[in-house]
Structure formats: C-alpha cells, structure tokens
Amino acid sequence: MDVLKRRIGLEQEFFLVDEEGVLCDRADEFLQICRTMAQTQGYNPHHFVPEFVKSMVEINTSPGNSGTELAQEYLQNLRLAIAVGRGMGLRLYPLSSYPLHIMPVMRDKPNYHIQARTVGYDSFLHAGKCTGTHIHLEVPAGVIDSQVAVSYNSTAAEREELLNIYNLATALDSALISLGRACPFYEGQAIGLAAHTIRYRGSEIFGWEGVYTHLQPVGGLMPYADSAEKLVEEQFARFHAWLQAMDEAGIERQRFFDAGGSLLKSAWNPIRLNQLGTVEIRCIDSNLPSVIISLMALIEKAAHRVRSEQLTVRPAKGLHTFKLDGNKLWVPDFEYLNYDLLYAASTEGVKHPLVKAYVDSILQFAIGDGGEGVRYLIKLRADLDHYHSIEADILQKFTPATAELSREQGLRLVRECCDKLEAQVSWLDGDHPLAALDSQVELPIQKC
C-alpha cells in the first residue's frame, strides 16, 4: 500500500435514552434491529456494537480512504441508528457523560468481570458513565504484531512510519481533550474538569478518581518512543503491570487469556497499538458530529502531512508547541505533555494560554496539508481566542457550576443534545460533509 494511501477509521459510543431522556437498557434489542436494517440497505451490520453496559452502544465505520469517505459512512450509520431509535421510542444521546446520577448495568462477561475485579468495581463503573470516540490511523500492514507488538519481519521504513504516527498521536493528546470537551456534568454536578478524561484515565498526581487512577501504565498516556525496541519495551512493561495487578486482586492469569486477553488487549491507554493494524486514538470525548468530524479532519491532515513529507516526529526538551524544522517535527516533551499541559487541558482547556499556543501550533501544522476541511481549521485557528467548546456552551445555558443539576434540567439537556445530534446529521449528510463544515460562516463546533 502506498504510504500516502493509509486509511482512517472511527468508533463512537452513545448513551441510549427514551423520549423523555431517561437512560434505557434496551441496547440489545436496538442493535439487533440496526443490524437487520443495515443488511437490508446494503450496509455492514457489524458496525453496530454492544458496549460493556446495557445502556450504551457503539457505532463504527469501515476504514476510509479519506476523511470525506469516513465522514460519509459515519453519518450514514448514524442516520440509520437514529431512524431505528425513533421507531422504538429511543434516541441517541451523543455527549461524553450522562448528566444525572446513574447506576449502569454491566454485562455478565468474563473479560468485564476480570477488569472490574482488577481495578475495583467502583472504579470500573466510571467506564459505564462516560463515552468516548476512537480514531484509528492505519500503519503498514503487518508491522503491528499481536504477540510481540512490532513485527520482526517489518522493514526499517515500516517501523519508522509506525513510530512517527504513534508519536504524533501521543503529541495530539491534550489538544484533542481541549477541543473536544463535551458534557460539563457528571453525576449531576459541573465538576469544572474534563469529566471523561479524569473519570476514565484518572491520576494519582492530580487526585482524579477514575478507572485507572492507580494503574496508569494500563490506562494513562504512555511516553513517546524513539525506537521500535523502546515501543516494544513499553508494551511489555504495561502487559506485566496488568498481570501483576491481576495477581494482587487474586485473579488467575489464565482467566485473562481464556477471555481473549493478550499483549495488546491489556491496553486501555489514550493512545495504543491495535492488532487491527492501527494506532488507536482513544482520548476524544463523544460529542456532536460537527466536533467529531472536525477533529477527525485535524488528525487526518496532521498524519497525512507527516507521511507525505516523510517527517520524523520526536519530542524536544523544553518545547511547548509543535515546531517544524526541515524534515523534523518537534513536539512537546513528555513530562510537559503529561503534566502541565494535561492539567491545563483538563481544567481551563483552550482558554489557558499554554494550551492555546500548543493548539494553535497544531492547527498551523495540519492546515499546511490543504484539502477539504482546511477552511474550517483556518477559521478555527483565527477564532481560537474566542473558542467555546460544547462543554462551555452548555455551562452558559444551564445551572451555575456550584449547584446540583436538577432532574428536570438534566433531562432537558439530554433531549436538547439528542435534537442537535439529529439536526447535525441532517445538515452535514451528503457527498461532501467536510465541504459542509468549510461552508459555515460560524464555527459549527460551537453550535450547541
């Protein structure tokens, strides 16, 4: 496959709610009808997938050859799911956390119970209370090996491409958190933090109680890799950290393998190697389609530029932004990325001057790739001083951050977001969804 023709894929998780906005556990029935309708219409029925709790579903795409192709199928599958839901009296709630108190019902499967016992059931429940979006960046076929992480038979050029895409994805982490912040409410309160980020990856350093607070090698951001050997070393270190955590929880290791566990399946990090042959970006909030498509375009253009210009992506000590120097793309060093920048992105977001400068440099780099969607990114960069995430927009309309969100307010928020999802699928749908983004006078990312 030509290095310039790598594909891109997308997965997004949604909460399933009834017409009032109340969480609903009818995922299995909903998904079965989606698959049947997909087959009838000539779509892939396997793109409608259950999640580990019964009130959540996942909608996927086939790998797309371009951002436009990916966005077309994403919207096509959303349109089908929305129609199925309407026929059942159900709707898709698209934001990253359900705003009210919930107690999700976990599926009775060995792999979920193993995870829950290892990290603790209370911690693991956070994963059922927030939803994310995953972007897959294809790398050379066969370079990722499910048993040894990086194939012994891969070429030096293939390994270098893998390293550059992996490092680029890692360097984008805080930008994707900042730009994609979705729901400000978690368990009925506006916590003033990026809820999906802190409740999923967690942090002992910052006092964030999440799924992987005490198991960062498995669920936190992993360092850059300067060689294939270093990348392999990191994968095995994480794998052994997971096995040790299982030992401490009193779980026989064989149970993990019997449930389908492996070297790569012991990773729930924001950036990970996927045995599908991709670098998987998992740090993005579930959000409205305009946000998801714009972030997908940003990622695709940055990755395409790295490949097409054969750039080497490496961190530089003391660097706070992206910096292109000849055939080298220098990115912020890991200590800064995973401490100062992560904290700023998860608290103030783009309003923080450090985050703004960093995001601006990323937009400048991605814009250089050109093509559909670039006009939107240019507008976004020009208006970065006044940028409002969906989260910030919601906070302006709802209760003050110090107050508890009432049930009535929470359900109203859910219904309004369901309405906006359906409206955006309608106006973005068509042959050129990225061109639709480009044509907007106002930034649709701020239309909530």
C-alpha positions in Angstrom: 0.0 0.0 0.0 1.2 3.5 -0.9 2.4 5.4 2.2 0.1 8.3 1.1 -3.0 6.0 1.0 -3.3 4.9 4.6 -6.8 4.6 5.8 -8.6 6.0 8.8 -11.4 4.6 10.9 -13.8 5.8 13.6 -15.8 4.4 16.6 -18.2 6.4 18.7 -20.0 5.4 21.9 -23.5 6.7 22.6 -25.9 6.5 25.6 -29.3 5.1 24.7 -32.3 7.0 26.2 -36.0 7.1 25.9 -38.0 10.1 24.6 -38.0 11.8 28.0 -34.2 11.5 28.1 -34.1 8.7 30.7 -31.3 6.2 30.3 -32.5 2.9 28.8 -31.1 -0.7 28.9 -32.6 -1.8 25.6 -29.3 -1.9 23.7 -29.5 -5.5 22.6 -32.9 -5.0 21.0 -31.9 -1.7 19.4 -28.7 -3.2 18.0 -30.4 -6.2 16.5 -32.8 -4.0 14.6 -30.0 -1.8 13.5 -28.1 -4.8 12.1 -31.2 -6.1 10.3 -31.9 -2.7 8.7 -28.2 -2.4 7.8 -28.3 -5.7 5.9 -31.5 -4.7 4.2 -29.9 -1.4 3.0 -26.6 -3.0 2.0 -24.6 -1.6 4.9 -22.2 -3.5 7.2 -24.3 -4.9 10.1 -21.2 -5.4 12.2 -20.8 -1.6 12.7 -23.5 -1.6 15.4 -21.8 -3.0 18.5 -22.7 -3.5 22.2 -20.7 -1.9 25.0 -20.0 -3.3 28.4 -23.1 -1.7 29.9 -26.6 -2.2 28.5 -27.4 1.5 28.2 -24.6 2.2 25.8 -23.9 1.3 22.2 -21.1 1.8 19.8 -21.4 2.8 16.1 -18.3 2.1 13.9 -17.2 2.7 10.3 -15.2 0.7 7.8 -11.7 2.1 7.2 -12.0 5.1 4.9 -9.5 6.1 2.2 -10.1 9.8 3.1 -11.7 12.0 5.7 -14.6 12.6 3.4 -15.2 8.9 2.8 -15.0 8.2 6.6 -17.4 11.1 7.4 -19.9 9.9 4.8 -20.1 6.4 6.3 -20.2 7.7 9.9 -23.2 9.9 9.1 -24.8 7.1 7.1 -24.7 4.8 10.1 -25.8 7.5 12.5 -28.8 8.2 10.2 -29.8 4.5 10.3 -29.4 4.3 14.1 -31.5 7.4 14.6 -34.2 6.0 12.4 -34.2 2.7 14.3 -34.3 4.5 17.6 -37.3 6.7 16.6 -39.2 3.6 15.6 -38.6 2.2 19.1 -39.2 5.4 21.1 -35.5 5.6 21.7 -32.8 8.2 21.0 -29.0 8.5 20.9 -27.5 10.9 23.5 -24.1 11.9 22.0 -22.2 13.6 24.8 -19.4 12.2 26.9 -21.2 11.8 30.2 -24.9 11.3 31.1 -25.5 14.5 33.2 -27.5 12.8 36.1 -26.9 10.1 38.6 -26.9 6.6 37.1 -26.1 3.1 38.1 -25.1 1.3 34.8 -25.9 -2.4 34.4 -22.8 -4.3 33.4 -22.9 -7.3 31.0 -22.1 -10.7 32.5 -19.0 -11.5 30.6 -15.7 -12.8 31.9 -13.5 -10.1 30.4 -15.6 -7.3 32.0 -15.5 -9.0 35.4 -11.8 -9.5 35.2 -11.3 -5.8 34.5 -13.7 -4.8 37.3 -12.1 -7.0 39.9 -8.6 -5.9 38.9 -9.2 -2.1 39.1 -12.1 -2.3 41.6 -15.8 -2.4 40.8 -16.4 1.2 42.0 -13.6 2.5 39.8 -14.6 0.4 36.8 -18.2 1.8 36.9 -16.8 5.1 35.8 -16.3 3.5 32.4 -20.1 2.9 32.2 -20.8 6.5 33.0 -18.8 8.2 30.2 -18.4 7.7 26.5 -15.6 8.3 24.1 -14.7 8.4 20.4 -11.8 6.4 18.9 -9.9 7.3 15.7 -7.8 4.6 14.0 -4.8 5.6 11.9 -3.6 2.8 9.7 0.0 1.8 9.6 1.9 -0.5 7.2 0.2 -3.9 7.0 1.9 -6.5 9.4 4.1 -4.0 11.3 2.0 -4.4 14.4 2.2 -7.9 15.8 -0.3 -9.1 18.5 2.3 -11.2 20.2 5.5 -9.1 20.1 4.0 -5.6 19.4 6.3 -4.8 16.4 6.9 -7.5 13.8 10.4 -8.9 13.5 9.7 -9.1 9.7 8.9 -5.5 9.2 11.2 -3.2 7.4 13.1 -0.2 8.9 10.8 2.2 6.9 7.7 0.5 8.2 8.9 0.7 11.8 9.8 4.3 11.3 6.3 5.2 10.0 4.8 3.4 13.0 6.9 5.4 15.4 6.1 8.7 13.7 2.4 8.1 13.7 2.5 6.8 17.3 4.5 9.8 18.5 2.2 12.2 16.6 -0.9 10.7 18.1 0.7 11.0 21.6 1.6 14.6 21.0 -2.0 15.4 20.0 -3.5 14.2 23.3 -4.1 17.4 25.2 -5.3 19.2 22.0 -8.0 16.6 21.4 -9.1 16.8 25.0 -9.3 20.6 24.9 -11.1 20.9 21.6 -13.5 18.0 22.2 -14.8 18.7 25.7 -18.4 17.8 25.7 -20.6 17.4 28.8 -19.7 19.5 31.9 -22.0 17.5 34.2 -21.0 14.2 35.8 -23.3 12.6 38.4 -25.4 15.7 38.5 -22.6 18.2 39.1 -20.5 20.5 37.0 -17.1 19.5 38.3 -15.1 22.1 36.3 -12.9 19.4 34.7 -12.9 17.3 31.6 -15.1 14.6 33.1 -14.4 11.8 30.5 -10.7 12.3 30.8 -10.4 12.4 34.6 -13.0 9.7 35.3 -11.6 7.3 32.7 -7.8 7.6 32.9 -7.7 9.1 36.4 -4.5 10.4 38.1 -2.9 10.0 41.5 -0.8 13.1 40.9 -3.8 15.3 40.3 -6.2 13.5 42.7 -8.5 12.4 39.8 -10.5 9.3 40.8 -11.1 7.3 37.7 -10.9 3.8 36.2 -7.1 3.7 36.0 -6.1 6.2 38.7 -3.9 3.5 40.4 -2.9 1.7 37.2 -1.5 4.4 34.9 0.7 2.1 32.8 -2.6 0.4 31.6 -4.9 3.4 31.3 -2.7 6.6 31.3 -0.8 8.2 28.5 2.4 6.3 27.7 5.7 8.0 26.7 6.9 8.7 23.2 9.1 6.0 21.6 12.4 6.9 19.9 12.9 3.4 18.5 10.9 0.2 17.8 12.7 -1.5 20.6 11.6 1.2 23.0 8.0 0.8 21.8 8.1 -2.9 22.3 9.6 -2.5 25.8 6.7 -0.2 26.8 4.1 -2.7 25.6 5.6 -5.5 27.6 6.1 -3.3 30.7 2.4 -2.4 30.5 1.4 -6.0 30.0 3.3 -7.1 33.1 1.9 -4.3 35.1 -1.6 -5.6 34.2 -0.7 -9.2 35.1 0.8 -8.1 38.4 -2.4 -6.1 39.2 -4.4 -9.2 38.5 -2.2 -11.2 40.8 -2.7 -8.6 43.6 -6.5 -8.9 43.0 -6.3 -12.7 43.4 -7.2 -13.4 39.7 -5.5 -16.3 38.0 -3.7 -15.1 34.9 -5.1 -17.9 32.8 -8.6 -16.5 33.2 -7.5 -13.3 31.3 -6.1 -15.4 28.4 -9.2 -17.6 28.3 -11.3 -14.5 28.0 -9.3 -13.4 24.9 -6.6 -11.4 26.7 -3.2 -10.8 25.1 -0.3 -8.4 25.0 -2.2 -5.7 23.1 -5.6 -6.3 24.7 -4.1 -5.4 28.1 -4.0 -1.7 27.0 -6.7 0.9 27.6 -4.4 3.8 27.1 -5.4 7.1 25.4 -3.0 6.1 22.6 -2.5 2.4 21.9 -1.4 -0.1 19.3 -4.4 -2.1 18.0 -4.0 -5.6 16.5 -6.2 -4.4 13.6 -3.1 -2.7 12.3 -3.7 0.8 13.6 -2.6 3.4 16.1 -5.8 4.0 18.0 -6.5 7.4 19.5 -8.9 7.0 22.4 -8.8 10.3 24.3 -11.7 12.1 22.5 -15.0 12.8 24.2 -18.1 11.5 22.5 -19.7 14.6 21.0 -21.8 16.1 18.3 -21.0 15.1 14.7 -19.6 18.6 13.8 -17.0 18.2 16.5 -16.1 14.6 15.7 -15.7 15.3 12.0 -13.6 18.4 12.6 -11.3 16.5 15.0 -11.1 13.6 12.6 -10.1 16.1 9.8 -7.4 17.7 12.1 -5.9 14.2 12.9 -6.1 13.0 9.3 -4.4 16.1 7.9 -1.6 16.1 10.5 -1.0 12.4 9.9 -1.0 12.7 6.1 1.5 15.6 6.3 3.8 13.5 8.4 3.7 10.7 5.9 3.7 12.6 2.7 6.7 14.8 3.8 8.4 11.9 5.5 8.7 13.8 8.7 10.4 12.4 11.8 8.3 13.1 14.9 10.3 13.4 18.1 9.9 15.3 21.4 12.3 18.1 22.3 13.1 19.0 25.9 11.6 22.3 26.9 9.4 22.6 23.8 5.8 23.6 24.5 4.4 23.6 20.9 4.7 21.8 17.6 7.8 23.1 15.6 8.6 22.0 12.1 12.3 22.1 11.2 13.2 20.7 7.8 12.2 17.0 7.9 11.8 17.0 11.7 8.6 17.7 13.5 9.5 18.5 17.1 6.7 18.1 19.7 6.4 18.9 23.4 8.4 16.7 25.7 6.5 14.0 27.5 6.9 15.4 31.0 5.4 18.7 30.0 2.7 17.0 27.8 1.5 14.6 30.5 1.7 17.1 33.4 1.4 20.8 32.8 -0.4 20.5 29.5 -2.7 17.7 30.6 -3.7 19.5 33.7 -4.3 22.8 31.8 -6.3 21.0 29.1 -8.5 19.2 31.7 -9.2 22.3 33.7 -9.2 25.6 31.7 -8.9 24.0 28.2 -8.2 26.3 25.3 -8.7 29.3 27.5 -5.3 28.5 29.2 -2.5 30.4 27.3 -0.3 27.3 27.3 -3.0 25.2 25.7 -3.9 27.9 23.3 -0.4 28.2 22.0 0.0 24.5 21.7 -3.3 24.0 19.9 -2.5 26.9 17.6 0.7 25.3 16.5 -1.1 22.0 15.8 -3.7 23.8 13.7 -1.0 25.6 11.8 0.8 22.3 11.0 -2.4 20.5 9.9 -3.6 23.4 7.8 -0.4 23.0 5.7 -1.8 19.7 4.3 -4.6 21.5 2.4 -7.8 19.9 1.0 -11.4 19.6 2.2 -11.9 20.7 5.8 -8.9 23.0 5.8 -11.1 26.2 5.6 -12.8 25.1 8.7 -9.5 24.6 10.5 -8.3 28.1 9.3 -11.5 29.6 10.8 -11.0 27.7 14.0 -7.4 28.9 14.3 -8.4 32.5 13.6 -11.1 32.4 16.3 -9.1 30.5 18.9 -9.2 33.4 21.3 -13.0 33.2 21.4 -13.2 29.4 21.2 -16.1 27.8 23.1 -16.2 24.0 23.4 -19.6 22.3 23.6 -19.0 22.0 27.3 -18.5 25.7 27.8 -21.6 26.5 25.7 -23.7 24.2 27.9 -22.5 25.8 31.1 -23.6 29.2 29.9 -27.2 27.9 29.4 -27.6 25.7 32.5 -27.1 25.9 36.2 -24.1 27.6 37.9 -21.1 25.3 38.4 -21.7 25.3 42.2 -25.2 24.0 42.0 -26.6 20.4 41.6 -28.3 19.8 38.3 -32.0 19.1 38.8 -33.6 16.0 37.2 -35.7 18.3 35.1 -32.7 20.3 33.9 -30.7 17.1 33.2 -33.4 15.5 31.1 -33.9 18.7 29.2 -30.2 18.8 28.5 -30.3 15.2 27.2 -33.2 15.9 25.0 -31.7 19.0 23.5 -28.5 17.2 22.7 -30.4 14.4 21.1 -32.2 17.1 19.0 -28.8 18.6 18.0 -27.4 15.3 17.0 -30.3 14.6 14.7 -30.2 18.1 13.2 -26.4 18.0 12.6 -26.7 14.6 10.9 -29.3 16.1 8.6 -27.3 19.2 7.6 -23.9 17.5 7.4 -25.1 14.5 5.5 -24.3 14.4 1.8 -21.5 13.7 -0.6 -19.1 16.3 0.9 -19.5 16.6 4.7 -16.1 18.3 5.1 -17.1 20.8 2.5 -20.3 21.4 4.6 -18.1 22.3 7.5 -16.0 24.6 5.3 -19.0 26.4 4.1 -20.3 27.5 7.5 -19.9 31.2 8.3 -19.9 30.4 12.1 -18.0 27.5 13.6 -20.5 24.6 13.9 -18.3 23.2 16.7 -19.9 26.0 18.8 -23.5 25.4 17.8 -25.0 23.7 20.8 
